[in-house]
Amino acid sequence: MADAKEKALKIMDKNDVGVLATISDNKPVARYMSFYSEDFVLYTVTDKRTEKVEDIEKNSNAFVLLGYEEGIFDKDYVEIQATVSTTQDPELIDRAWYYHDQYGS
């Protein structure tokens, strides 16, 4: 089990672009997002006026896919079912934007 956790953490640390799927009007909606992780917590940034934020506020269930590259078979990836939330914590927002500006796509 420790090997699986270590492998998942490496994939999450190495892959900063993935797909975030949420629910809107009882239908899945997927968008590419840039992520960064701290341990097993993923963060992403977006403007609070986006449809993605509206989706999350209506239904916090989400799905994230990280690590897959088109055309490469046997590429490691993680699929994550999660409950997501938004924040107004200025320290967390600054950290997320810093990472996005430095390393994001």
N, C-alpha and C positions, 0 to 999 in steps of 0.2 A: 504493500500500500504506500509506503514512503516513496518508493520509486515512481509511482504514478503521480503523487503530489509534486515531487521534484520535477518530473517531466512537464506537468501542467504549468508549474511556475516558470520554467524556462521558456515555454511557448508563449505564455502571457507577457513575459519580460521582453522577448525578442520581437514580437509582432505588435506593432502599434496601430495598425489599421485592421478593422474588422467590420462585421455587420452587426448592427443593433436592430432587432426586430421587436416592435411593440404592437399593441392592438389599437385599432381605430375603427369605430363603428362595427365592432365584432369581426374585423378582418385584420390579418397580419399586415404590417407595414414595415419594410426593411430599408435601412439606410446605411451606407458606409460611414463610419465614424473613426476618429483617431482616439485611441485609448492609452492610458498608462496604468500600471498596476502597482499596488503596494501590498505585498503578500498576496492574499486571495481576494483583494478588493480592487475592482476596476473603476476608473474614472474617465470621463469624457467631458468635453466642453461644447456648449452650444448657446446661442442667444436665448434668453428666457422667453422671448416672444415667438419661438418657432412652434410648428405643429408637433414636433417631437416632444416638446415639454407639455403641450396640451394632452398628447396621448398618454404620457407618463402620469400626469395628474388625474386622468380619468381611470387608468388601469395600470397598476405598477408592475404587472407581470411582463417579463421580457425574456428575450433569447439573444445570446451573443455567440458569434462564430469568429474565432481568431486562428490564424495560422495557415489557412489554405491558400495556395497559389495556383492560379489557373494554368493548366498544362503540365503540372508536376504531380505525378502519381506517387503514392506512398509518402506524401508530405504530412508531417505531424500537425495536428490541429486540436483545438478544444472547442467543445460545444457547452455552453453554460446556460442553464435555466436559472433565472434570478428574479428577485424583487428589486426594483430600482426606485430611486427617489431623486429629487432635486434638492439643492441646498442654497442657502443665502449666506453661509459661513464665509466671510471674506478671506480668511487664511487658506481655506481649502480651495476656494475659487482662484486665488492668486497662484497657489501651487499647481493647480490644474492648467491654468493658462501659461505659466512658465514652462511646464513640460511640453505643452502643445506648441508653443513658439520655438522651443529649442529642438524638439525631436519629432514633432507631429508632421503629418503629411498635409 
